[in-house]
């Protein structure tokens, strides 16, 4: 019925068999710039790309809203669908999880930095929503995602369309219910602990001070409160006791909020004793 | 429920669990809602949606698996790819299968990856001996790895690959017979493929049923399809996004007459209606599978 791939020059593949050559050909037909005029084959390109573009729209909801309403923030002035096609051309998916095909979108997005941060925040929320449940060995909430932003994207993330676009474009927003001026302070980045509460399972956002944020980053990378306290003491040029007096209440707050799950490691228990 | 050969197991009516009604489903099941429990016997999950996933979804999953038989149906084994099998992924599926007590796991006679790139779709293989040997070898590795039965589904395809020198049902027969895996027969895919690649779809569908190894039948999938946009009436798309069409119902009845359909699953992934509508449809399909075989008048000419 005219749906066969006609003779072609196989592009080099990592498998020299005919089967490998065929699969290599399909790879380039779907993701490369070479499109097929044959209906059956072009359908595979369309189906795969539609899945990725749908996923982009599902995860980057607010980012999409802004691009649809204000292309001025996008460097190339492309519309949402065009951005999706370009993203796919340059970011072939390598993860079996469909949602992770769009992981690189915020970093890749050629747009105003505020829009990029908003996209990153939406990806962070996705990670938190879908993160695994804690196990017995976890002392930190396994869904915890730490982000520091130059712009307070998390404060106007849930705005309706006009207010959202205004906030992104001008750094301020207003609603009928309240007038709030968001002041951008580049020397004090917004540090966030985003996590899924272990009991209520709601996504929560905790804005923390930079020093506390740095500690959380270090703990999530495997350090203990003790080792990080030593580092902090050096940074602040103060005594360990001074630092411990600061960390002690911080740990309690973080446990209460759900960022930490328990006293955890022996070293942590020493701190809270 | 310990299970030997799944082809000997009669699970009854099943549906594919969707995120859109997962919470409602779990809630009604926990509360023993008879309008649900009386119309459903088992469920199928796509493991990729649940691996390492926590929160309320995990809670729902646990509630469901404690109360209903569950099977896993993946799209990411990439059985036909020339890439090495992704053992890390397979190990995660195996872990999930153990956690929820899955009776068996299935995937498709296709591939979904090449050179580390994921197609996020099921691509067709050439219907030839080389491909058979390739797939059979990989299926045997998968069977050894999983401690529960493994089965393969006949996928829909929209382009015939070069180098094909067998028919599709012959290709499936060789793979399933030689590997001794289970056969998951999708009757909608039979019709979509016969319609898209043949002048006599219903006749070819009957021949299809005569060729594939029904003695290895473990599960039957049924779903709806749609017409490809812009293609008029000439091509069908297996999108699982509509009620099951009369020709597909007819093929189901043909299959039931030949073999007996004892484990039937309704797939609905696009334009998902309410849970009750899905339950109603699967119950109707279950009841009608044994009705007389005379095809509707409109279909006789197509034969």
Contacts between the chains, C-beta under 8 A, distances in Angstrom:
chain1	res1	chain2	res2	distance
A	1	B	160	7.9
A	1	B	196	7.4
A	1	B	197	5.9
A	3	B	158	6.8
A	3	B	159	4.4
A	3	B	160	5.7
A	3	B	196	7.9
A	3	B	197	7.4
A	4	B	159	6.8
A	4	B	160	5.2
A	4	B	161	7.4
A	4	B	162	5.7
A	5	B	159	6.9
A	5	B	161	6.8
A	5	B	162	5.2
A	6	B	162	7.8
A	7	B	162	7.7
A	13	B	82	8.0
A	13	B	115	7.2
A	14	B	82	7.9
A	14	B	115	5.7
A	15	B	82	4.1
A	17	B	82	6.5
A	17	B	130	7.4
A	18	B	126	7.9
A	18	B	130	6.8
A	18	B	163	6.1
A	19	B	80	8.0
A	19	B	82	5.6
A	19	B	125	7.6
A	19	B	126	7.3
A	19	B	130	6.3
A	19	B	131	6.2
A	19	B	134	6.2
A	20	B	82	4.3
A	20	B	114	7.9
A	22	B	126	6.6
A	22	B	161	6.1
A	22	B	162	7.1
A	22	B	163	7.4
A	23	B	81	6.6
A	23	B	82	5.9
A	23	B	111	6.5
A	23	B	114	4.2
A	23	B	115	7.9
A	23	B	123	7.5
A	24	B	114	6.5
A	24	B	115	7.0
A	26	B	114	7.1
A	26	B	119	7.6
A	26	B	123	5.7
A	27	B	114	5.0
A	27	B	115	6.4
A	27	B	117	5.9
A	27	B	119	7.8
A	30	B	119	6.3
A	31	B	117	6.8
A	38	B	159	6.7
A	39	B	158	7.8
A	39	B	231	7.3
A	39	B	235	7.3
A	40	B	158	4.1
A	40	B	159	3.1
A	40	B	160	7.7
A	41	B	158	7.8
A	41	B	159	5.0
A	43	B	158	4.8
A	43	B	159	7.6
A	43	B	228	7.1
A	43	B	237	7.9
A	44	B	119	7.7
A	44	B	121	6.4
A	44	B	123	6.4
A	44	B	158	6.8
A	44	B	159	7.2
A	47	B	121	5.3
A	48	B	119	5.5
A	48	B	120	5.5
A	48	B	121	4.9
A	51	B	120	4.8
A	51	B	121	6.9
A	52	B	120	6.8
A	92	B	117	4.8
A	93	B	117	6.6
A	93	B	118	4.7
A	93	B	120	6.3
A	94	B	116	5.4
A	94	B	117	6.0
A	94	B	118	6.3
A	95	B	118	6.4
A	96	B	48	6.4
A	96	B	76	4.3
A	96	B	86	7.0
A	96	B	89	5.7
A	96	B	112	7.9
A	96	B	113	7.5
A	96	B	118	5.7
A	97	B	48	6.4
A	98	B	48	7.5
A	98	B	120	5.6
A	101	B	118	7.2
A	101	B	120	6.5
A	129	B	55	6.9
A	130	B	53	5.6
A	130	B	54	7.7
A	130	B	55	7.5
A	131	B	54	5.9
A	131	B	55	7.5
A	132	B	52	4.7
A	132	B	53	6.8
A	132	B	54	4.5
A	133	B	54	3.4
A	133	B	55	6.9
A	133	B	58	5.7
A	134	B	54	7.9
A	142	B	54	7.6
A	143	B	54	7.0
A	143	B	55	7.8
A	196	B	54	7.5
A	196	B	55	5.8
A	201	B	55	4.9
A	201	B	56	5.1
